[in-house]
Amino acid sequence: MVKVPCRFLSNTFGLLLALSLFFPSITLANGLEGTWQGILDVGLVKFRVALVIKKDRRGNLKVLFNNIDDGLYNVPVTILSPKPEFFKARFKFGQALILELYPGNHHLVGTYYQTTGNFEEDGDTSPITLIQGHSYLVPRLDAGGQAVTGYQYRPPREGYPDWKYGGLPAGGVSLVETGICKILDGTFPHIHGIVAARGNQLLLDETFYGYGALDPHPVQSITKSVFSLLFGIAQDKGLVQTREKLYDFFPAYRTRKFWDPRKGQVTLGHLLSMTSGFDCSDLDDAQACSWGMVHSGDWLHFALSKPLAQEPGAHFAYCGACLLPLSVILEKAGGMAVPEFAQKVLFDPLQIHSAHWVKAPSGGTTVVPISFGLSMAPRDLAKIGLLVLDKGKWDGKRIVPEDWIKESTSVKVPRDQTNHKYDYGYLWWETEFMVGSRNVKTVMGWGVGGNYLFIVPDLNLVCVVTGGNYNDSQAGKCSLELFQNYILPAFCGNP
């Protein structure tokens, strides 16, 4: 079974998580009460997880599960077999976990099992170690382990040779401090990081909930925008063209029983602008499309077999599954999978070494999805924004063709057709934010959970906000509010 993020396993397959803890001590709760946290490495993806173990008023053991990177917070565990040395429990999300307490070492060591829905059916396994601590569950702790609610801006520390460092505009410091205090006091919950850069200067770099400055973070659908740059590079190399027809790369589908001749008109450009006409709309019903793809054992076949609901090029429908064939096309044309291609032509020139990609099943092999699944450090994602800001150049060297930057960030679908406040280009969103009487044009990469890459040409500004509000759309808007009301105004009037 191919390893994919827990979120896709739990939310799409409706799996139950069974949590089993084996402990040698007779007084189970006495050595366990408190918060235990650690990294769950399931292969290409690492999750920050935490268990909160405590007693209720009646003295009964209570366990809450948290997966910070997957947006699962305080999920109650139902204990099925309470015994002094052993208990089995089950809750709604996730997989199976077996842990053993090592007395005196203050850590739990065990194995995480990916299952197919039943506790007894084990799939792939991953080791896991939890230690006592609670930094994953609060925005920030001081040296004494107490929650920090106040903030005073300090410019980022030097020490990374690929960056120069600077400070915020003096008139904007108080605004930024107010915004970050809203993260620390919980007004803006589960925002994991924020970076602001201008030119090649890093001006703001703050992390929360146990993250470090160089820790990779899932960027969700910003993966699409990163792939847009890869497509532009590949087109410049003569590997692909927006005008090419999708099914020219998969001719066997033309001979299938339920072939729709209109599919022959779908171009790669239609896929990039979300106007392919396929019967798929993640914004309206993700369960029926992208989650349906994850359900399937062959993601590529699922994408290519989707029926058409509209004429190609005539209607906007945001469809992540529809992009999957582009990954296969690029691999065939370039002779290397997307991660290797990205590292060679994009990430290495930008000195980005934090990127990790998810892989998915495709007819007995694997394929890399390009609509989600990329993780990278926020400051590295900011480099992507600066590259776009400088029209495809980095440190004076051409990385992406300038005409592709212009083409991909220009409006292909106006906002009155996207059902949003934003226009759409080739896997980029465009909008304007009002700051006082000023209308500020912004290009965006936008991912679920409050993950954003903001590029503001008029201010020479790039801002990255990462978050984990996957199950609360209102909380996910806090990232946007943080940028629009606190970060962006701090730079207006300070070119």
C-alpha positions, 0 to 999 in steps of 0.5 A, a space after each residue: 500500500 502506498 503511503 499517503 498523508 493520514 488526512 487522505 486515508 482518514 477523511 477519504 476512506 472513513 477509517 477508524 483509528 485504533 489506539 493500543 497502548 501496552 505498559 508494563 506498570 500496573 498503575 497505568 495512569 500514574 506514569 502517563 498523565 500529561 502530554 506526549 509529543 513526537 514525529 510520526 514519519 510515514 515515509 515521505 511525510 512527517 506529522 507532528 502528533 501529540 497525545 494528552 492523557 489525563 483523568 476525568 473527575 471520576 478518575 477514569 483515564 481520558 486520552 485526546 489525539 492531536 495531529 498538528 500537520 493534519 489539522 486534527 485537534 483534541 480528538 477523543 479516544 474511546 477506551 475499549 479494553 481498560 486494563 492495568 497493563 493494556 488498553 485498546 481504544 478507538 477514535 474516528 480518525 487515523 490508523 493504529 498505534 501501539 506504544 510501550 512506556 519506558 520507565 525512567 526514560 520518559 518516552 513512549 516507543 512504538 509502531 504506527 500501523 496503516 490499516 484498511 479499516 479494521 484494527 486487526 488488518 495491518 498494512 505498512 508500519 512506521 516507528 514512532 517515539 513520543 516524549 513528554 512535552 506540549 510545545 505542539 499544542 500552544 503557539 509558543 513557550 518560554 524557557 520555563 515551559 509557560 505559554 507566551 502571549 506577548 511579542 516584540 519584533 526583532 529582525 531575523 537572525 543571520 546565519 544562513 548564507 542564502 539570505 540577506 537580512 533586514 528589518 521591517 519598515 519602522 512605521 509598520 512594526 506595531 501593526 506586525 506585533 499586533 498581528 502576531 500577538 493575535 496568533 499567540 493569544 489564540 485569536 488566530 488559531 493554528 497559524 504555524 509560520 509567517 515569513 516576509 521578504 523584500 528583494 533578497 532580504 528576509 525581514 520577518 521569520 516567525 514560527 509557532 507550535 513547535 516548528 523551526 525556521 527550516 522545518 518543512 510544512 505542507 503547502 497544500 494547493 500551493 503545490 499547483 503554483 509551484 508546478 506552474 513554474 515547472 511547466 513554464 521551464 519544461 515548455 521553454 525546454 521544448 518538453 511540453 506546450 500548453 496547446 498540446 492535446 491531453 489525450 495525444 499523450 494517452 491515445 489508448 483512451 480514445 478507443 475505450 467504449 465510453 469515449 467522448 469525442 469532446 475530450 479530444 479537444 482538452 489541452 494542457 492549457 485547459 488543465 492549467 486554467 481549470 477549464 478542462 470541462 471535466 465533471 469535477 469541482 473541489 470547491 463545490 464537492 471535493 468528496 466526489 472528485 479529489 477524495 474520489 481519486 484518493 479512494 481509487 487504486 489508480 489515480 491516473 486512470 481515475 483522472 483520465 476517465 472522468 466524464 465531461 460536464 462542459 465543453 473544454 475551455 468554456 467553464 471554470 471548475 477547480 479540479 485537483 484530480 484533473 492535473 494528475 496527468 500533467 505529472 505523468 506527461 512531464 515525467 515521460 517528456 523529461 525523463 525524470 519524475 517531478 521531484 527530481 525535475 523540480 530539484 534540478 531546474 528550480 530548487 537547486 538554483 534557489 538553494 532549496 533543500 527542504 522539499 518533500 513530495 507525496 507519491 500516489 498509486 497509478 496502475 501498479 506504479 507510482 505517480 507524484 500528484 501536483 495539486 497537493 503533497 509538496 512540503 517545504 520550509 516557509 522561508 524556502 517557499 518565500 524564495 519561490 515568491 521572490 523568483 516570481 517577483 523578479 520575473 523568473 530571475 534569482 540572484 541575476 540568473 534566469 530560472 523561469 522564462 519571463 514570458 511564462 511568469 507574465 503568461 501564467 500570472 495573467 488572468 485566464 478566468 475572471 473572478 465572476 466565473 471562478 465564484 470567488 473574489 479572485 481571478 485565475 491564471 495558470 495555477 495562480 490566483 490574482 486579486 487586489 486588497 484595499 489598504 486605506 484608499 490604496 488598491 494593492 494587486 496581489 498574486 497568490 498561491 492558496 492552499 487549504 488550512 490557511 496556507 498562502 504565498 502572497 506576491 505583491 509586485 507594487 510593494 516588492 513584497 513576498 509573504 508566506 503564511 502557513 497553517 493547519 486549520 483544515 477542518 475549520 474554514 472560518 479559522 482558515 481565513 485567519 491567515 488571510 486576515 493576518 496578511 490583509 489587516 496587519 502585514 500588508 498595511 505595514 508595508 504600504 507607504 514604505 517602498 
